[in-house]
């Protein structure tokens, strides 16, 4: 066990003895299933969780939802010209989503 692990354990034990870890939100409930986040780093997962608890969605998530909505709408279109225009709109939203994801990754690397 590293010195950092020992220090973290000591701090948790102190909090437990003082009763600071009782009555917390979700106490006694199983941890949420996070297998869908397997490709997200722990740091990114924490950031996403903090934003979700604050009711804020990252731009890339908003764009992902918009792309899904447009794809569902595309399935209902029959006019070739309307389908072509919708596909161009989907491509634009997906490109902006990819740019937002890349910007986040670069920000976290620096």
C-alpha positions as CSV (number, residue, x, y, z in Angstrom):
1,X,0.0,0.0,0.0
2,X,1.5,3.4,-1.0
3,X,1.8,6.3,1.3
4,X,-1.0,8.1,-0.5
5,X,-3.3,5.1,0.0
6,X,-2.4,5.0,3.7
7,X,-3.1,8.7,4.0
8,X,-6.5,8.4,2.3
9,X,-7.4,5.4,4.5
10,X,-6.5,7.4,7.6
11,X,-8.6,10.4,6.5
12,X,-11.6,8.1,5.8
13,X,-11.2,6.4,9.1
14,X,-11.1,9.7,10.9
15,X,-14.3,10.8,9.1
16,X,-16.0,7.5,9.9
17,X,-15.1,7.8,13.6
18,X,-16.5,11.4,13.7
19,X,-19.7,10.3,12.0
20,X,-19.1,12.4,8.9
21,X,-19.9,9.5,6.6
22,X,-23.3,8.8,8.0
23,X,-26.6,10.1,6.5
24,X,-25.1,10.8,3.1
25,X,-27.2,10.8,-0.1
26,X,-27.5,7.2,-1.3
27,X,-26.2,5.6,1.8
28,X,-26.9,1.9,1.9
29,X,-27.8,1.7,-1.7
30,X,-25.8,0.0,-4.4
31,X,-23.5,2.0,-6.5
32,X,-24.9,3.0,-9.9
33,X,-23.9,0.8,-12.9
34,X,-21.2,2.7,-14.7
35,X,-20.2,0.0,-17.3
36,X,-21.4,2.3,-20.1
37,X,-18.6,4.7,-19.0
38,X,-15.9,2.1,-19.5
39,X,-14.2,4.2,-22.2
40,X,-14.2,7.4,-20.1
41,X,-11.3,8.2,-17.8
42,X,-12.0,8.5,-14.1
43,X,-11.2,12.2,-14.2
44,X,-13.7,12.7,-17.0
45,X,-16.3,10.6,-15.2
46,X,-16.0,12.8,-12.1
47,X,-16.4,16.0,-14.2
48,X,-19.5,14.6,-16.0
49,X,-20.9,13.5,-12.6
50,X,-20.4,17.0,-11.1
51,X,-22.1,18.6,-14.1
52,X,-25.0,16.1,-14.0
53,X,-25.6,16.8,-10.3
54,X,-25.6,20.5,-11.1
55,X,-28.1,20.0,-13.9
56,X,-25.6,21.1,-16.6
57,X,-25.0,19.1,-19.7
58,X,-21.7,19.3,-21.6
59,X,-21.9,20.6,-25.1
60,X,-20.9,17.3,-26.6
61,X,-23.8,15.5,-24.8
62,X,-26.3,18.2,-26.0
63,X,-25.1,17.7,-29.6
64,X,-25.2,13.9,-29.3
65,X,-28.9,14.1,-28.2
66,X,-29.6,16.5,-31.1
67,X,-28.0,14.1,-33.6
68,X,-30.1,11.2,-32.2
69,X,-33.2,13.3,-32.6
70,X,-32.3,14.3,-36.2
71,X,-31.6,10.7,-37.1
72,X,-35.0,9.6,-35.7
73,X,-36.6,12.4,-37.8
74,X,-34.7,11.3,-40.9
75,X,-36.3,7.9,-40.6
76,X,-39.7,9.5,-41.1
77,X,-38.8,11.5,-44.2
78,X,-39.7,10.2,-47.7
79,X,-38.9,13.2,-49.9
80,X,-35.3,12.7,-51.3
81,X,-34.5,16.4,-51.2
82,X,-35.7,16.7,-47.6
83,X,-33.7,13.6,-46.7
84,X,-30.6,15.0,-48.3
85,X,-31.0,18.3,-46.4
86,X,-31.5,16.4,-43.1
87,X,-28.4,14.2,-43.7
88,X,-26.4,17.4,-44.2
89,X,-27.8,18.8,-40.9
90,X,-26.9,15.5,-39.1
91,X,-23.4,15.6,-40.5
92,X,-23.0,19.2,-39.3
93,X,-24.2,18.3,-35.7
94,X,-22.0,15.2,-35.6
95,X,-19.0,17.2,-36.7
96,X,-19.6,19.8,-34.0
97,X,-20.0,17.0,-31.5
98,X,-16.6,15.5,-32.5
99,X,-15.0,18.9,-32.2
100,X,-16.4,19.4,-28.7
101,X,-15.2,16.0,-27.6
102,X,-11.7,16.7,-29.1
103,X,-11.6,20.1,-27.4
104,X,-12.4,18.4,-24.0
105,X,-9.7,15.7,-24.5
106,X,-7.1,18.4,-25.4
107,X,-8.1,20.5,-22.4
108,X,-7.7,17.5,-20.0
109,X,-4.3,16.6,-21.5
110,X,-2.8,20.1,-20.9
